[in-house]
Amino acid sequence: QSPQMAQAVRSAQELGLVIPPTQAKASLGNRLLEGAAGKLTTAQNASAKNSARVKEIAAEAIGLPKDTQLTPEVISNVKKAAGTLYEAVSSAGTITPGQGFNKALDKIVEPHLKAMAGFPNAKPSPVISMVDSLRSEAFDAASAVAKVKELRSMADDAFKPGGQGADIGRAAKSAAKAIEDALDDHLQAIGEPDLLRQFRDARTLYAKTATVEKALDKTSGTVDARKLAAELQKGKPLSGDLKKVAEAAGQFKTAFKTPEQMGSLPQFSPLDLYGGAGIAGVGGALTGNPLAALGLGLPLARAGARNIALSPAVQNRLV
């Protein structure tokens, strides 16, 4: 077992997540245990346990009790709360953005300008005009806060069916971040540590809420850990427990399916009759119990093996 794998298992365990034993360490004992339990069903049971825990972690990450049922309305309320925190920054005076602000805007339009250079008769991308409208030598903090909200709303609408599309959506998000960075620099420059901390808390809360929203099944309230892993893979700045969940889901993919992806989760199957009989046969031979040797009623043996595989006794020995 590599040090990296050991750390991945520890990190998952700290969050209360479970790992199919062979995915953590393919020892002979783990292979025998998971083979007896049923590899596929063990992974499904791990996914079911992890899905419930991931939903709790996601709720806590955005400042809610862990048993909160996540819905689009709940997510919207948290976003509004983050927006209220932003309002305090409105009184921070006039901002004179530095070179970083203009460089950030230049980076947004660069690929669109390059595409237009070779085709002067083509219609310019709307991204160019949107970004150019933000170039200013100075702007009021209140205007900056209002513009950030406007850009985020524009991004949300752009990604909806019939919206302006992914290009304008991504550009609007990037432009909002550029303005936020300028606000952050300004608050540092004028020496407002309390306001700066409140502003950063608001940014973090909004970012976490947006991340959870992307992974949320709006009907069931399930949070898909593998979508969090995909966001992390794209380089999105996840942090805290959400980042740890994403890392675990990226490392142990089959243990993080949602109930919707798995469908029904039968605890007994025809294979359990054979597997259970095999387990019982060994037990009967060792104990001299003829009923056990016949494997009567012993799907329970295989189901029991699954419970053992995901129990603290086994999980705590995976490193």
Order of alpha helices (4+ residues) and beta strands (2+ residues): alpha-alpha-alpha-alpha-alpha-beta-alpha-alpha-beta-alpha-alpha-alpha-alpha-alpha-alpha-alpha-alpha-alpha-alpha
